[in-house]
Amino acid sequence: MEIGTLRWQVSVIWRWLPFATITIIASAILAYFVSSMLPSEYTSRVTLLVGPPLARQGVTLNDVLVGQALLPTYAHLAITRPFLERAIGRAGVDDTPEALLSQVTTLVPEGQSVLELSVSRDDAAEAAELANAIANELAEYAREQNPDADPPSFTVSVIDPAVAADRADSPRVLFNTALAAGVSLLLVFAIGFLVENLRGEKAP
């Protein structure tokens, strides 16, 4: 970079620094207060094993592959209206399936036999209760498919139950504040360089 160009850039930054400082502070304060006023959201996760029971003898690779093939089906069942309705009743919370649907996410890790289910709510205890309730509904449904099998060849079992989160996942107040400050910094100096160019004070 030429010395003349560098000097021009430094001069632009210096002239716009006071405005940038005021803008950054104002943006950070606004982001902090807005984020602080947003409702807290807590996420609880439950992990289920889908496939042959681990304690069953004679488990074959085909048994494992069948379980993995059924994982997307169970992930979809978890967010259907009948399952959500029964989960709400089991957890004893006041909600509707439509509202709960927006709070539930499912994840099927590639190459694994587990289903991860998350529930995010403004109440940590309710989030955990609902996550476990949906998981138990899935497990019960799987048992109903093989009522006479002993031991069953296929199960859905909870291997890591959900617990109430001790702190909220969102809003991320400090992150939002820092992000607002950073965006303001870039925006102010981008405008500054554009204005200086339009004024004719271009870099040599």
N, C-alpha and C positions, 0 to 999 in steps of 0.2 A: 504494500500500500504506500502511495506517495505521501511525503511529509505534508504537502499542501492539503491533500484530501483528509488526512488525519486531523490536522489543525481545524479544518472546517467542521468536521464532525464533533470535535471537542467543544468548539464555540457554540454550536447548535445545542448540544447537551447542556452546556453551562447557562445559556440564555433561558432554556425551558425548564431548568432544574427547579426553580421556585414553584412554578405551576404544577410540575410533576409531583413535587413533595406534597402540596396541598391536596391534589387529586388522589394520591395514594392513601393519605391519611383518612380523607373523607370516605373513600371506597371501603377501606378496611373497617372503619367504624360502622358504616352502614351494613356491611356484610356480617359483622359480629352481632349486631343487634337483631337483624332479621333472622340469622341462624339460631340465635338464642331463643327467639320467640316461637320457632317451629316445634311441633310436638315431638317428643322423643320416640324412637322406634327401637324395639328390642327383637333380636332374632334368635330363635332356638332351632337346633338341628338334630335330627334323629337319623341314624343309619340302620338300614335293613339289609339282611342277607337274603338274596333271592336265588333259590336253587336247592340242591339236595342238602339235608341236614349234615353238619360237620361231623356229628357222632355216628352217622350211619356207616355201616360196613359195606364194602364193595362199590364205592362211588366211582363211576367211570368218567372219562373225559366227555362222553356224550351227555351224561347227566348235567355236567357243568355247563356245557354249551347250550343245552335246552334252557337252563335257568337264565343264562345271559341273553338268549333270544327273547325271553319273556319279560325282561327288565323294562323295555319301553312301554309294554302294555300295562304293567303295574304302575309305572310312572304316570301314565295317562289316567288310569283308574283313580289315582289319588286325588285328582282335581276334577272329578266328575261330580255332578250334583248329589246323587245318592250317597256317595261316600262322605262328602262334605256335610250333608245333613246329619248323617249318623254320628260323625265326629263331633259336631256341635252339640248334639244331645249327650254324647258320652262325656264330653268335657264340661257340660253344664254352663256354657257361656251364652250370652245374649247376642246373637249375630245371625246373618243370613248367608246362605251358600254363595250368593253373588259377591258379597263383601269379602268373605273369606277367600274366595278364589284369587283375588288380586293380591293376597298376602302370602300365598303358598307358592313355593318354587321347588322343582324337583331336578335332580342331577343324576345322570347315569355315567359314571366314569368309564372311559373306554377300556375294554379288556378286563374289567372286574365284574364281580357278581354281587355288587352292592348297589343299593339305591339310597341316595341322600335326599332327605326331604327337609325343607326349611319353612318356618312360619315366622312372619314379621308382624308385630303388633305394638301398640302403645303401652301394653301391659306385659311385663316379662313373664309372669306366672301363666297368664292365658296363652301366650305364645308357646310355652313348653307343653302345657296341657293339650292344646290343639294338635301340636306336632305328634305327640305320643298317641293321641286319640286316632288320628288318621293312620298312623303306623299300625296300631292295633286292629283297626278295621281291615287293613290290607292283609294282615296276618290271619285274621279270622276268615276272610274270604278265601284265602288259599287253603285253609283247613277244610272249608266246606266243599272244595273241589275234590278232595280225596277223603271222604268220611270213613271209609272202611279200611284204608291202608294203615297198617301198623307194622313197622314204622312207615310213615309217609315217604314217598320217593321225592316229593317236592314240597318245600315249605317257604314261607316268608316269615322271617324272625327278626326281632329287634336285637341288634348287637351293641348298639350305643344309643340309649334313650336320651331324649332331649331334657335339658335342665334349664331352669330360669336363668337368663343372662344377668350378670351383676352390673353391667353397664350398657348404655345404649349404643347401637351401631350408627345411628344418625339422630339429629344432624351433627356433622363433623364441624364444629364451630371454628376451631383453629385452622383446619384445612381450608374451609370456605373463606376465612379471613385472609389467609396467605394467598389463596388463589385470586381473590378480588384485587389485592394489592399488586400482585404480579401482572395480571391482565391490564390494570390501570397504568402501570409503568410502561409496558410495551405499547399500549395504545397512545399514551401522551407523546412519547418520543417518535412514534410513527407519524402522528399528526404534525409534530414539530418539524421533522425532516421534510414532510410534504409541503408545509407552509413556507419554509425557508426556500425550497426549490421554486415554488410558485412566485415568490417575491423576487426571484432572479439571483439570489445569493447561492449559486450552485458551487459545488466543489470544483476546484480547478482540475 
